[in-house]
Amino acid sequence: MKARRTPWWQYVIAVALGLLAGIGLASYGESSGLSLIGAPWIVAILLAVLGIAVLVMALQVHKYANTDPKKRPHSFVNPTVAVYTLVLAKALGLAGAALAGWYGGQILMSVGHFEAPFYHDAIIECAVSAVVCVADMIIGIIGEWLCQLPPNEGPENPKIKAAARRQSAAQAYKQ
């Protein structure tokens, strides 16, 4: 199985959909009188902890994958954990993008009411959560990169290609 990197446009679509959903929720709250905007502080804390956990796991996978097989310490990293870490990093990146848009949409619709205490608190809560979600998106992108396997020692390895080029150049020079 070959995992591919998440394309940049998927993050853009996630932010745009989250933004539209956040704007829709805030608009519905204004028209119906049922306000659902804001985010409890525990959400920002849990999202930050989740981002840190994924980053730590991705760093361990990266360290394990780039260490010489003869010198690898026995750790919890096995292929299944590495794949789960990759999937977590992909999911964290996309969810962080969508939630950043979600909270950003709520901020956009509520900024006109900033002087009201409820909206003031909701905007601050959404801003903190949006910043944490952007950080999670970045951690997801970096974690996905960290979970890449180094090229194997086959013909596609850059070192092997460079050696083959040098050898063919040397043979051409001798002739």
C-alpha positions as CSV (number, residue, x, y, z in Angstrom):
1,M,0.0,0.0,0.0
2,K,1.3,3.4,-0.9
3,A,-0.1,6.4,1.0
4,R,-0.2,9.7,-0.8
5,R,0.2,13.1,0.7
6,T,-3.0,15.1,1.2
7,P,-3.3,17.7,-1.6
8,W,-3.3,21.3,-0.6
9,W,-6.7,22.0,-2.2
10,Q,-8.4,19.6,0.2
11,Y,-7.3,21.8,3.1
12,V,-8.7,24.8,1.2
13,I,-12.0,23.1,0.6
14,A,-12.2,22.0,4.3
15,V,-11.6,25.6,5.5
16,A,-14.2,26.9,3.0
17,L,-16.9,24.4,4.0
18,G,-16.2,25.0,7.7
19,L,-16.4,28.8,7.1
20,L,-19.8,28.4,5.3
21,A,-21.1,26.1,8.1
22,G,-19.9,28.6,10.8
23,I,-21.5,31.5,9.0
24,G,-24.7,29.5,8.6
25,L,-24.8,28.6,12.3
26,A,-24.3,32.1,13.4
27,S,-26.9,33.4,10.9
28,Y,-29.4,30.9,12.1
29,G,-28.7,31.8,15.7
30,E,-29.4,35.5,15.0
31,S,-32.6,34.8,13.1
32,S,-34.0,32.3,15.5
33,G,-32.8,33.7,18.8
34,L,-31.2,30.3,19.6
35,S,-27.5,31.1,19.9
36,L,-25.1,28.2,19.4
37,I,-21.9,30.2,18.8
38,G,-18.8,29.9,20.8
39,A,-16.7,27.0,22.1
40,P,-16.1,25.8,25.6
41,W,-12.5,26.2,26.8
42,I,-12.2,22.4,27.1
43,V,-12.5,22.1,23.3
44,A,-9.4,24.2,22.7
45,I,-7.5,22.4,25.4
46,L,-8.5,18.9,24.1
47,L,-7.6,20.0,20.5
48,A,-4.2,21.2,21.7
49,V,-3.5,18.0,23.6
50,L,-4.5,15.9,20.5
51,G,-2.2,17.9,18.3
52,I,0.7,17.4,20.7
53,A,0.1,13.7,20.9
54,V,0.0,13.3,17.1
55,L,3.2,15.3,16.8
56,V,5.0,13.2,19.4
57,M,3.9,10.0,17.7
58,A,4.9,11.3,14.3
59,L,8.3,12.2,15.6
60,Q,8.8,8.7,17.0
61,V,7.8,7.2,13.7
62,H,10.2,9.5,11.8
63,K,13.0,8.7,14.2
64,Y,12.3,4.9,13.9
65,A,12.0,5.0,10.1
66,N,15.2,6.9,9.6
67,T,17.4,4.9,12.0
68,D,19.6,2.1,10.7
69,P,17.7,-1.2,11.1
70,K,20.6,-2.7,13.0
71,K,20.7,0.2,15.5
72,R,16.9,0.5,16.1
73,P,15.9,0.4,19.7
74,H,13.0,-1.8,20.6
75,S,10.1,0.6,20.9
76,F,6.3,0.6,20.5
77,V,6.7,1.6,16.8
78,N,5.6,-1.1,14.5
79,P,4.1,-0.9,11.0
80,T,0.5,-0.8,12.4
81,V,1.3,2.1,14.8
82,A,3.1,3.9,12.0
83,V,0.1,3.6,9.7
84,Y,-2.3,4.7,12.5
85,T,-0.1,7.7,13.2
86,L,-0.2,8.7,9.5
87,V,-4.0,8.4,9.4
88,L,-4.2,10.4,12.6
89,A,-2.0,13.1,11.1
90,K,-4.1,13.3,7.9
91,A,-7.3,13.4,9.9
92,L,-5.9,16.1,12.3
93,G,-4.9,18.3,9.4
94,L,-8.2,18.1,7.6
95,A,-10.3,18.4,10.8
96,G,-8.1,21.3,12.0
97,A,-8.8,23.1,8.7
98,A,-12.5,22.5,8.8
99,L,-12.8,23.6,12.4
100,A,-10.7,26.7,11.8
101,G,-13.1,27.7,9.1
102,W,-16.1,26.8,11.5
103,Y,-14.8,29.1,14.2
104,G,-13.7,31.7,11.7
105,G,-17.2,31.9,10.2
106,Q,-18.7,32.3,13.7
107,I,-16.3,35.2,14.3
108,L,-17.1,36.9,11.0
109,M,-20.8,36.8,11.8
110,S,-20.4,37.9,15.4
111,V,-17.8,40.7,15.1
112,G,-20.6,43.3,14.5
113,H,-21.9,42.6,18.0
114,F,-18.6,42.7,19.8
115,E,-19.7,45.2,22.4
116,A,-22.3,42.8,23.8
117,P,-20.8,40.7,26.6
118,F,-22.1,37.4,25.2
119,Y,-20.7,38.0,21.8
120,H,-17.5,39.4,23.2
121,D,-16.9,36.1,25.1
122,A,-18.0,34.0,22.2
123,I,-15.6,35.8,19.8
124,I,-12.7,35.3,22.2
125,E,-13.5,31.6,22.6
126,C,-13.8,31.1,18.9
127,A,-10.6,33.0,18.2
128,V,-8.6,30.8,20.7
129,S,-10.2,27.7,19.2
130,A,-9.5,28.8,15.7
131,V,-5.8,29.4,16.5
132,V,-5.5,26.0,18.1
133,C,-7.2,24.5,15.0
134,V,-4.8,26.2,12.6
135,A,-1.9,24.8,14.7
136,D,-3.5,21.4,14.5
137,M,-3.8,21.7,10.8
138,I,-0.1,22.6,10.6
139,I,0.8,19.7,12.9
140,G,-1.2,17.4,10.8
141,I,0.7,18.4,7.6
142,I,4.0,18.2,9.4
143,G,3.1,14.8,10.9
144,E,2.1,13.5,7.6
145,W,5.5,14.5,6.2
146,L,7.3,12.9,9.2
147,C,5.6,9.6,8.6
148,Q,7.1,9.2,5.1
149,L,9.4,6.3,4.7
150,P,12.9,7.1,3.4
151,P,13.6,5.7,-0.1
152,N,14.7,2.1,-0.1
153,E,18.0,1.0,-1.5
154,G,16.4,0.1,-4.8
155,P,16.9,1.7,-8.2
156,E,14.7,4.7,-7.3
157,N,17.0,5.8,-4.5
158,P,18.8,9.1,-5.2
159,K,22.1,7.7,-4.1
160,I,21.8,4.7,-6.5
161,K,20.8,7.0,-9.4
162,A,23.7,9.3,-8.8
163,A,26.1,6.4,-8.6
164,A,24.7,5.0,-11.9
165,R,25.2,8.4,-13.5
166,R,28.8,8.7,-12.3
167,Q,29.5,5.2,-13.5
168,S,28.0,5.8,-17.0
169,A,29.9,9.1,-17.3
170,A,33.2,7.3,-16.3
171,Q,32.6,4.6,-18.9
172,A,31.8,7.2,-21.6
173,Y,35.0,9.1,-20.7
174,K,37.1,5.9,-20.9
175,Q,35.9,5.1,-24.4
